[in-house]
Amino acid sequence: MQTDVVIAGGGLAGIVAALELLEQDQQVILVDRSTPDRFGGLARCSFGGLFYVDSPLQRKRGIKDSEPLALEDWLSYAEFGEADHWPRQWAEAYVSRCTAEVYEWLKPKGVRYIPFIQWVERGYHRHGNRVPRFHMVWGTGEALVDTLVKALNQHPRRGQLKRLFQHEVTDLLMREGQVAGVKGVHTQTGAAFEVEAGATILASGGITGDLSVLRQHWYGPWGSPPAYFLTGSHRVADGRVHQIARRHGAQLTHLDKQWHYAAGVHHPEAEHPGHGLSLVPPKSALWVNAQGARIGPEPMMTGFDTRLLVEQVLQQPGQYSWQVMNRKIALKELFVSGSKFNDANRNQSVLGFGKTLLLGNHALLDTLIRHGRDVVVADTLEELVSKMRVLSGTREMELETLRASLETYDAAVRRGPGQHDDPQLKLLEQVRQYRGDRMRSCNFQPILDPKAGPLIAIREFVLARKSLGGMQTDLACRVLDGGGQPLPGLYAVGEAAGFGGGGIHGLRALEGTFLGNCIFNGRVAARAVAGRPLLG
């Protein structure tokens, strides 16, 4: 087969690149290992959050944001080193162009957002987002992907796009020192194929779908990786294409920089071993270790520093944790990150969404209790600890230790706002100043309150989600070699490129910048291939 451009990977970045290439009147072949129902990759399963700066929705809500402020926040979180030239260049480009090139590009296609912008990754020891920037797509990541696939299917030049599913890339084609396409095999029949192209765009995702590969690139200062952890990544994001590119000279950087979550549970409908869900933990719950001791000294609370939460759990016995709460807290504050268990949002039901905010997410909680492997429920603390011991298969959980942790916390809750000396409650006071968080949090609820029962404990593991490193790219998405020179004909986008430059996030990510950069990368690469660059 021959074409102008071949794209390896049918995730969000690959879809956007294909759509932009059609706009530029290019012939395109998109090759993907998965089946057609998985077109869109990990983005289809996501919450659908996008990071924008000084967006129309922010201005409408009275949120005062600016490019200088956002860049300061990004650089504070990233902690770039002197060698991080391209990651920093990409960070500056995204911050300055995300609203124009992503928000405004999606708007005419029909993408809408939940009115209240979420405020996540505020930072703990260093500032992160100092204003809310997490714009959640109405309909979750599923609606985002479906909207773009619809745009592909209805495009006036849709005949110039050919999609090949269940086709695995095993190597790059080379002609006179230039990348000239891809070759591979059909995953079911084993039949070989080749696609010759003037330009090749790698959009193959990251490495966290294969835990053995992730372990090879584990972040050294964290010590040994956990003996057991889960993955919420796409199962074919296994780094194979990274290694193919490397054999042809591509520079891989920052693969030890990974984005994990501390509150992973086994997926009730697991599709492969170790398949997990990332919970959005209740801010009013108590996070304890395997013995029942409260994890600290920094308060374990979501929304401030995801990386710090992971670091703290990795220092605990067994490198896993428990969250203890009651039913009232769980109904109001417990969520799952992704589209699967957010029915009202995914189905774009205004009535259902409002009902969930007011009355709690009963369907989600009931599903986790009935079908989740990591949830136990009891009327008394003694019964709860007994069930926790059975679930963990050990007697590590100490009743009196957990009782002391909960009673101390509850006593601090009862002292009331203004008199809270507990650091978690002080953060909760801060969080509740913002309306978007106040609607989704309890008004300082004691855990051992018998009127709010029964008690609930959730066992949580570190969950691998995204790799922050990848193939190093310049501002045209051209893949660079070890000497910093472009490999002719080869481009990389999305997670395969560390979301830009081989590591645009540095050490930490300001949430919403994953999907956002997949869209931004896809557009930049396509325009560069077509000779009409967005950046330069």
Secondary structure, DSSP 8 states (H G I E B T S, - for coil): -EEEEEEE--BHHHHHHHHHHHHTT--EEEE-SS-GGGTBGGGGGS--EEE-SS-HHHHHTT----HHHHHHHHHHHH---TT-HHHHHHHHHHHHHHIIIIIHHHGGGT--B-SS-B-----SSS---SS--EEEBTTHHHHHHHHHHHHHHT-TTGGGEEEE-SEEEEEEEEETTEEEEEEEEETTT--EEEEEEEEEEE----STTSHHHHHHT--GGG-S--SS-EE-S-TT-SSHHHHHHHHTTB-EE-TT-EEEEEEEEE-TT-SSTTBEEEEE--TTSEEE-TTS-B--SS---TTT-HHHHHHHHHTSGGGEEEEEEEHHHHHHH-EEESSTT-HHHHTT-HHHHHHHHHH--HHHHHHHHHH-SSEEEESSHHHHHHHHHHHHTSS---HHHHHHHHHHHHHHHHH-TTS---HHHHHHHHHTTSHHHHTTS-SS--TT-GGG-SEEEEEEEEEEEEES-EE-B-TT-EEEBTTS-EEEEEEE-GGGBTTTTTTTTTT---TTHHHHHHHHHHHHHHHHHTT--S--
